[in-house]
Amino acid sequence: MPLKNRIVMPPMTRSRAGDVATDMMANYYAQRASAGLIISEGTQISRSAAHNFPRPADLLR
């Protein structure tokens, strides 16, 4: 995959999306979109797409 630059932002599990992606999550990535390739954190695209996988923060409880 050709990239304009060599900047790649790795996935950072911030556990702020809850069960599905939110506007706050979209804004977070939009603010960083000019950096290069962004690999987003894992989250479901909708509640019906969720398969009851625990979030990383829930595993620490």
DSSP file (Angstrom, degrees, kcal/mol; ACC not computed):
  #  RESIDUE AA STRUCTURE BP1 BP2  ACC     N-H-->O    O-->H-N    N-H-->O    O-->H-N    TCO  KAPPA ALPHA  PHI   PSI    X-CA   Y-CA   Z-CA
    1    1 A M              0   0    0      0, 0.0     2,-0.3     0, 0.0     0, 0.0   0.000 360.0 360.0 360.0 117.1    0.0    0.0    0.0
    2    2 A P        -     0   0    0      0, 0.0     2,-0.4     0, 0.0     3,-0.1  -0.546 360.0-165.9 -72.8 133.2    1.6    3.3   -1.1
    3    3 A L        -     0   0    0     -2,-0.3     3,-0.0     1,-0.1    33,-0.0  -0.916  27.3-132.6-118.4 146.3    1.6    6.0    1.6
    4    4 A K  S    S+     0   0    0     -2,-0.4     2,-0.2     3,-0.1    -1,-0.1   0.889  94.7   0.9 -61.5 -38.9    2.3    9.7    1.2
    5    5 A N  S    S-     0   0    0      2,-0.2    32,-0.1    -3,-0.1    30,-0.0  -0.764  81.0-104.3-137.0-176.8    4.6    9.5    4.2
    6    6 A R  S    S+     0   0    0     -2,-0.2     2,-0.5    30,-0.1    30,-0.1   0.131  73.6 124.4-102.1  20.9    5.7    6.8    6.6
    7    7 A I        +     0   0    0     28,-0.3    30,-1.7     2,-0.0     2,-0.4  -0.715  32.1 174.5 -85.6 124.3    3.5    7.8    9.5
    8    8 A V  E     -a   37   0A   0     -2,-0.5    30,-0.2    28,-0.2    -2,-0.0  -0.994  21.1-150.1-130.6 125.8    1.2    5.1   10.8
    9    9 A M  E     -a   38   0A   0     28,-2.9    30,-2.3    -2,-0.4     3,-0.1  -0.856  22.1-141.6 -94.8 115.8   -0.9    5.5   13.9
   10   10 A P        -     0   0    0      0, 0.0     2,-0.2     0, 0.0    31,-0.1  -0.236  32.4 -81.1 -72.7 164.9   -1.3    2.1   15.6
   11   11 A P        -     0   0    0      0, 0.0     2,-0.5     0, 0.0    29,-0.2  -0.455  44.1-166.6 -66.3 135.8   -4.6    1.0   17.2
   12   12 A M        -     0   0    0     27,-0.3     2,-1.1    -2,-0.2    29,-0.2  -0.957  15.4-142.3-126.0 111.1   -5.1    2.5   20.7
   13   13 A T        +     0   0    0     -2,-0.5    27,-0.0     1,-0.2    42,-0.0  -0.615  32.3 162.9 -77.4 104.2   -7.8    0.9   22.7
   14   14 A R        -     0   0    0     -2,-1.1    -1,-0.2    42,-0.0     0, 0.0   0.563  37.5-141.3 -98.9 -12.9   -9.2    3.9   24.5
   15   15 A S        +     0   0    0     -3,-0.1    -2,-0.1     1,-0.1    40,-0.0   0.834  66.0 119.8  53.7  38.1  -12.5    2.2   25.5
   16   16 A R        +     0   0    0      1,-0.1     9,-0.1     2,-0.1    -1,-0.1   0.477  55.3  71.9-105.1  -5.7  -14.5    5.4   24.9
   17   17 A A  S >  S-     0   0    0      1,-0.3     3,-1.0     7,-0.1     2,-0.4   0.657  80.0-158.2 -84.3 -15.2  -16.8    4.0   22.2
   18   18 A G  T 3   -     0   0    0      1,-0.2    -1,-0.3     4,-0.0     3,-0.1  -0.596  67.3 -26.2  70.3-130.5  -18.9    1.9   24.6
   19   19 A D  T 3  S+     0   0    0     -2,-0.4    25,-0.8     1,-0.1     2,-0.3   0.752 135.3  22.8 -90.3 -25.4  -20.5   -0.8   22.5
   20   20 A V  B <  S-b   44   0B   0     -3,-1.0    25,-0.2    23,-0.1    -1,-0.1  -0.915  96.0 -78.9-137.1 163.4  -20.6    1.1   19.2
   21   21 A A        -     0   0    0     23,-1.2     2,-0.2    -2,-0.3    -2,-0.1  -0.316  49.5-161.7 -62.6 144.4  -18.7    3.9   17.5
   22   22 A T     >  -     0   0    0      1,-0.1     4,-2.1    -4,-0.0     5,-0.1  -0.700  34.9-102.0-121.7 172.5  -19.7    7.4   18.6
   23   23 A D  H  > S+     0   0    0     -2,-0.2     4,-2.6     1,-0.2     5,-0.2   0.862 122.0  57.6 -62.2 -35.9  -19.4   10.9   17.3
   24   24 A M  H  > S+     0   0    0      1,-0.2     4,-2.1     2,-0.2    -1,-0.2   0.902 107.0  47.6 -62.0 -40.4  -16.6   11.5   19.8
   25   25 A M  H  > S+     0   0    0      2,-0.2     4,-2.0     1,-0.2    -2,-0.2   0.906 111.1  50.7 -66.8 -42.0  -14.7    8.6   18.3
   26   26 A A  H  X S+     0   0    0     -4,-2.1     4,-2.2     1,-0.2    -2,-0.2   0.902 111.1  48.8 -62.1 -41.6  -15.3    9.9   14.8
   27   27 A N  H  X S+     0   0    0     -4,-2.6     4,-2.2     2,-0.2    -1,-0.2   0.892 107.0  56.3 -64.8 -40.2  -14.0   13.3   15.8
   28   28 A Y  H  X S+     0   0    0     -4,-2.1     4,-0.6     1,-0.2    -2,-0.2   0.930 113.6  39.0 -56.9 -48.3  -10.9   11.8   17.4
   29   29 A Y  H >< S+     0   0    0     -4,-2.0     3,-0.5     1,-0.2     4,-0.5   0.835 111.4  57.9 -74.8 -32.1   -9.9   10.1   14.2
   30   30 A A  H >< S+     0   0    0     -4,-2.2     3,-0.9     1,-0.2     4,-0.3   0.880 102.9  55.0 -63.2 -37.5  -10.9   13.0   12.0
   31   31 A Q  H 3< S+     0   0    0     -4,-2.2    -1,-0.2     1,-0.2     3,-0.2   0.746 115.7  38.3 -66.6 -23.1   -8.5   15.3   14.0
   32   32 A R  T X< S+     0   0    0     -4,-0.6     3,-1.7    -3,-0.5     4,-0.3   0.343  85.0 105.1-107.5   4.5   -5.6   12.8   13.2
   33   33 A A  G X  S+     0   0    0     -3,-0.9     3,-0.5    -4,-0.5    -1,-0.1   0.709  72.8  59.6 -65.1 -22.8   -6.6   11.9    9.6
   34   34 A S  G 3  S+     0   0    0     -4,-0.3    -1,-0.3     1,-0.2    -2,-0.1   0.561  85.9  80.0 -83.0  -5.8   -3.9   14.0    8.0
   35   35 A A  G <  S-     0   0    0     -3,-1.7     2,-0.3     1,-0.2   -28,-0.3   0.815 103.5-102.8 -72.2 -31.0   -1.1   12.1    9.7
   36   36 A G  S <  S+     0   0    0     -3,-0.5     2,-0.4    -4,-0.3   -28,-0.2  -0.991  79.4  11.2 145.0-138.2   -1.1    9.1    7.4
   37   37 A L  E     -a    8   0A   0    -30,-1.7   -28,-2.9    -2,-0.3     2,-0.5  -0.630  63.3-163.7 -79.5 129.8   -2.4    5.6    7.8
   38   38 A I  E     -a    9   0A   0     -2,-0.4     2,-0.6   -30,-0.2   -30,-0.0  -0.968   9.1-161.6-117.0 127.3   -4.7    5.2   10.9
   39   39 A I        -     0   0    0    -30,-2.3   -27,-0.3    -2,-0.5    -2,-0.0  -0.940  25.0-141.4-105.1 114.7   -5.6    1.8   12.3
   40   40 A S        -     0   0    0     -2,-0.6   -27,-0.1   -29,-0.2     3,-0.1  -0.243  18.0 -97.5 -78.0 162.5   -8.7    2.3   14.5
   41   41 A E        -     0   0    0    -29,-0.2     2,-0.4     1,-0.1    -1,-0.1  -0.317  51.5 -88.9 -68.9 160.0   -9.4    0.7   17.8
   42   42 A G        +     0   0    0     -2,-0.0     2,-0.3     0, 0.0    -1,-0.1  -0.599  65.0 140.2 -76.3 126.6  -11.7   -2.4   17.8
   43   43 A T        -     0   0    0     -2,-0.4     2,-0.2    -3,-0.1   -23,-0.1  -0.974  50.8-101.1-158.3 156.9  -15.4   -1.6   18.1
   44   44 A Q  B     -b   20   0B   0    -25,-0.8   -23,-1.2    -2,-0.3     3,-0.1  -0.504  20.1-137.7 -80.1 152.1  -18.6   -2.8   16.6
   45   45 A I  S    S+     0   0    0      1,-0.2     2,-0.3   -25,-0.2    -1,-0.1   0.683  84.9   0.2 -82.5 -17.7  -20.3   -0.8   13.8
   46   46 A S  S >> S-     0   0    0    -27,-0.2     3,-0.8     1,-0.1     4,-0.5  -0.978  74.5-105.5-160.3 163.1  -23.7   -1.3   15.3
   47   47 A R  G >4 S+     0   0    0     -2,-0.3     3,-1.1     1,-0.2    -1,-0.1   0.869 119.9  55.6 -62.1 -36.1  -25.4   -2.9   18.3
   48   48 A S  G 34 S+     0   0    0      1,-0.2    -1,-0.2    -3,-0.1     0, 0.0   0.705 103.3  56.2 -71.6 -17.2  -26.8   -5.7   16.1
   49   49 A A  G <4 S+     0   0    0     -3,-0.8    -1,-0.2     2,-0.0    -2,-0.2   0.576  84.7 107.5 -87.1 -10.2  -23.2   -6.5   15.0
   50   50 A A    <<  -     0   0    0     -3,-1.1   -30,-0.0    -4,-0.5   -31,-0.0  -0.413  48.3-169.7 -71.6 142.2  -22.0   -7.0   18.5
   51   51 A H        -     0   0    0     -2,-0.1    -1,-0.1     2,-0.1    -3,-0.1  -0.050  54.4 -96.5-121.6  30.5  -21.2  -10.6   19.6
   52   52 A N        +     0   0    0      1,-0.2    -2,-0.1     0, 0.0     0, 0.0   0.787  66.2 162.1  60.9  31.2  -20.8  -10.0   23.3
   53   53 A F        -     0   0    0      1,-0.1    -1,-0.2     0, 0.0     2,-0.1  -0.674  41.6-116.2 -76.1 134.1  -17.0   -9.7   23.1
   54   54 A P        -     0   0    0      0, 0.0    -1,-0.1     0, 0.0     5,-0.0  -0.408  22.3-119.7 -71.1 147.6  -15.8   -8.0   26.3
   55   55 A R    >>  -     0   0    0      1,-0.1     4,-1.2    -2,-0.1     3,-0.9  -0.552  28.4-111.3 -77.6 152.0  -14.0   -4.6   26.0
   56   56 A P  H 3> S+     0   0    0      0, 0.0     4,-0.7     0, 0.0     3,-0.5   0.865 118.3  55.3 -54.3 -38.6  -10.4   -4.6   27.3
   57   57 A A  H >4 S+     0   0    0      1,-0.2     3,-0.7     2,-0.2     4,-0.2   0.847 104.0  55.2 -64.4 -32.2  -11.4   -2.4   30.2
   58   58 A D  H X4 S+     0   0    0     -3,-0.9     3,-1.0     1,-0.2    -1,-0.2   0.786  98.4  62.5 -70.8 -26.6  -14.0   -4.9   31.3
   59   59 A L  H 3< S+     0   0    0     -4,-1.2    -1,-0.2    -3,-0.5    -2,-0.2   0.737  96.8  59.4 -70.1 -21.5  -11.4   -7.7   31.4
   60   60 A L  T <<        0   0    0     -3,-0.7    -1,-0.2    -4,-0.7    -2,-0.2   0.533 360.0 360.0 -85.3  -6.4   -9.6   -5.9   34.2
   61   61 A R    <         0   0    0     -3,-1.0    -1,-0.2    -4,-0.2    -2,-0.1   0.481 360.0 360.0 -80.9 360.0  -12.5   -5.9   36.6
